[in-house]
Amino acid sequence: MHAVLVINADLGPLHRVSLKHAIRMLYRRVAEVHEAEPDQRIGVFPVPKVVRLVHYVVTRWRRGRGPSWSRAGVLTRDGHRCGYCGKAASTIDHVLPRSRGGQNHWENTVAACSACNGRKGDRTPPEARMPLQVTPRVPLWASFHAR
């Protein structure tokens, strides 16, 4: 099942939903098909790639501040690539370890492979002689919609 992009009535991106959720939105008539897969249907509905909301939803709260921190968000922000070696990442690493007062926030966490995360251990990147290839930052909402 693929993800379907939901756009606001003004054509601004909002988020992604499952195909099942998108069909429910079409059935309830809260959204319309904006872009569909050619020659594919689910019942009476074309298989949507993008659905557009019928009524505008105010999203001012998303401007300025980025999304809330989460492990999944860190992995998505970093493209599931290790911040130390560039290989596929499955976990996150705290730049300043939590045991030394490091916290769960965007600027202190990077995606990491298990090998690099274990090798770095309870040290900072300079102490472990493992320079970061990326700069941890707060992502913008738009960067999550582009994926």
FENQUI-V329842 format. One record per pair of residues at least 4 apart in sequence whose C-alpha atoms are under 7 Angstrom apart, sorted by the first residue. I is the first residue (numbers start at 1). J is the second residue. Records with the same first field share a line. If there is no record, write none. Layout:
BEGIN
I = J, J
END
This chain:
BEGIN
1 = 19
2 = 18, 19
3 = 16, 17, 18, 19
4 = 16, 17, 18, 19, 22, 48, 49, 50
5 = 15, 16, 17, 49, 50, 51
6 = 13, 14, 15, 16, 50, 51, 52
7 = 11, 12, 13, 14, 51, 52, 53
8 = 12, 13, 14, 52, 53, 56, 57
9 = 52, 53, 54, 55, 56
10 = 56
13 = 145
15 = 145
17 = 21, 22
18 = 22
19 = 23
20 = 24
21 = 25
22 = 26
23 = 27
24 = 28
25 = 29, 30, 31
26 = 30, 31, 32
30 = 53, 54
31 = 51, 52, 53, 54
32 = 51, 52, 53, 54
33 = 48, 50, 51, 52
34 = 50, 51, 52
35 = 48, 49, 50, 51
36 = 46, 47, 48, 49, 50
37 = 47, 48, 49
40 = 46, 47
41 = 45, 46, 47
42 = 46, 47
62 = 66
66 = 138, 139, 140, 141
67 = 141
69 = 73, 105, 106
70 = 74
71 = 75, 92
72 = 76
73 = 77
74 = 78, 110, 111
75 = 79, 80, 111
76 = 80
77 = 139
78 = 111
80 = 88, 89, 90, 111
81 = 86, 87, 88, 89, 111, 112
82 = 86, 87, 88, 89, 111, 112, 113
83 = 110, 111, 112, 132, 133, 134
84 = 112, 116, 130, 131, 132, 133
87 = 113
88 = 113
89 = 111, 112, 113
90 = 112, 113, 114
91 = 111, 112, 113, 114
92 = 109, 110, 111, 112
93 = 109, 110, 111, 112, 117
94 = 98, 102, 108, 109, 110
95 = 108, 109, 124, 125
96 = 100, 102, 108, 124
97 = 101, 102, 122, 123, 124
98 = 102, 103
102 = 108
103 = 108
104 = 108, 109
105 = 109
106 = 136, 137, 138
107 = 136, 137, 138
108 = 136
109 = 136
110 = 136
112 = 116, 117
113 = 117
114 = 118
115 = 119
116 = 120
117 = 121
120 = 125, 128
123 = 127, 128
124 = 128
125 = 129, 130, 131
126 = 130, 131
139 = 143
141 = 145
142 = 146
END
